[in-house]
Amino acid sequence: MRELLDEDTSWTTQILAVSPDNIEGAQKMVDRVTTEAGGPPGFPLLADPHLSVISRYGVFNPEPFNGQPVPHPAVYVIDRTGTVTWKFLNTDARIRAENKDILAAIAQLTNE
C-alpha cells in the first residue's frame, strides 16, 4: 500500500484514525483494507467504542448507519502544542478530505 507521507515527513508526523468499533471490529477493518488495498493501512486505527474521542472532536453522527454509530468524516492536523491548525469536517460521508489538502496543511506546519 502506498504511504501518504514521504520519508522526511514521516519522521515528524503521525497519522491516526479513530473508529467507533471495538478492538475486534477495528481489526476487521484493518483486515479488509489489507485485502482490498494489498497491504495494511499505513497508520494505527484506534478503537473508540464508547465514542469519547469522537464526541470530544465534535464528529459524532446521531444518524446510525446499518444500526451502528458512524462518525462524520473528519481530518484534523494538530501541531505539537495540541492546537488544531487545519480541519476537514463534512456531514456527507461520501465527501472526504483530499490527500493533497491534508499534505498541504502538514507542509504548512513545517514552513512556520
C-alpha positions as CSV (number, residue, x, y, z in Angstrom):
1,M,0.0,0.0,0.0
2,R,1.3,3.5,-0.9
3,E,2.2,5.6,2.1
4,L,0.6,9.0,2.4
5,L,3.7,10.6,4.0
6,D,7.1,10.8,2.4
7,E,10.1,9.5,4.3
8,D,11.1,13.0,5.7
9,T,7.6,13.9,6.8
10,S,7.0,10.6,8.4
11,W,9.7,11.4,11.0
12,T,7.8,14.4,12.3
13,T,4.1,13.5,11.6
14,Q,1.8,10.8,13.0
15,I,-1.4,9.8,11.3
16,L,-4.1,8.1,13.5
17,A,-7.6,7.0,12.6
18,V,-10.4,6.7,15.2
19,S,-13.1,4.2,14.7
20,P,-16.3,3.7,16.7
21,D,-15.7,0.0,16.6
22,N,-14.3,-2.1,19.5
23,I,-10.9,-3.6,19.1
24,E,-12.2,-6.7,17.2
25,G,-14.2,-4.5,14.8
26,A,-11.3,-2.3,14.2
27,Q,-9.1,-5.3,13.4
28,K,-11.8,-6.5,10.9
29,M,-11.5,-3.1,9.2
30,V,-7.7,-3.4,9.1
31,D,-8.0,-6.9,7.6
32,R,-10.5,-5.6,5.0
33,V,-8.2,-2.7,4.0
34,T,-5.3,-5.1,3.8
35,T,-7.2,-7.4,1.5
36,E,-8.7,-4.7,-0.7
37,A,-5.7,-2.4,-0.9
38,G,-2.9,-5.0,-1.0
39,G,-1.5,-4.0,2.4
40,P,-2.3,-2.7,5.8
41,P,-3.1,0.9,6.3
42,G,0.0,3.0,6.9
43,F,-1.3,4.2,10.3
44,P,-2.9,2.9,13.5
45,L,-6.6,2.6,13.8
46,L,-7.7,3.4,17.3
47,A,-10.9,1.8,18.7
48,D,-13.4,4.2,20.4
49,P,-16.4,2.1,21.1
50,H,-17.7,4.5,23.8
51,L,-17.4,7.4,21.3
52,S,-15.5,9.5,23.8
53,V,-12.8,10.8,21.3
54,I,-15.3,11.0,18.5
55,S,-17.7,13.1,20.7
56,R,-14.9,15.3,22.0
57,Y,-13.9,16.3,18.5
58,G,-17.5,17.0,17.6
59,V,-17.8,14.4,14.8
60,F,-20.5,12.2,16.4
61,N,-23.2,11.4,13.9
62,P,-26.6,11.0,15.5
63,E,-27.8,9.1,12.4
64,P,-26.6,5.4,12.6
65,F,-25.6,3.5,9.5
66,N,-26.9,-0.1,9.4
67,G,-27.7,0.3,13.1
68,Q,-24.1,1.2,14.0
69,P,-22.7,4.6,15.1
70,V,-20.6,6.2,12.3
71,P,-18.8,9.5,12.9
72,H,-18.8,12.2,10.3
73,P,-15.8,12.2,8.1
74,A,-13.2,14.4,9.6
75,V,-9.4,15.1,9.4
76,Y,-7.6,17.2,12.0
77,V,-4.0,18.5,11.7
78,I,-2.7,19.1,15.2
79,D,0.6,20.8,15.9
80,R,3.0,19.8,18.7
81,T,1.3,22.2,21.1
82,G,-2.1,20.5,20.6
83,T,-3.5,23.3,18.5
84,V,-5.8,22.3,15.6
85,T,-4.2,24.1,12.7
86,W,-6.4,22.7,9.9
87,K,-9.6,20.6,9.9
88,F,-11.9,19.0,7.4
89,L,-15.4,18.0,8.6
90,N,-18.4,17.0,6.4
91,T,-21.7,15.6,7.4
92,D,-21.9,13.8,4.0
93,A,-19.9,10.5,4.3
94,R,-19.4,10.4,0.6
95,I,-17.3,13.6,0.7
96,R,-13.8,13.1,2.1
97,A,-10.7,15.2,2.6
98,E,-8.3,15.1,-0.4
99,N,-4.8,13.8,0.3
100,K,-3.3,16.9,-1.4
101,D,-5.1,19.2,1.0
102,I,-4.0,17.2,4.1
103,L,-0.4,17.2,2.9
104,A,-0.5,20.9,2.2
105,A,-1.8,21.5,5.8
106,I,1.0,19.3,7.1
107,A,3.6,21.1,5.0
108,Q,2.4,24.5,6.4
109,L,3.4,23.3,9.8
110,T,7.0,22.7,8.7
111,N,7.1,26.1,7.0
112,E,6.2,28.1,10.1
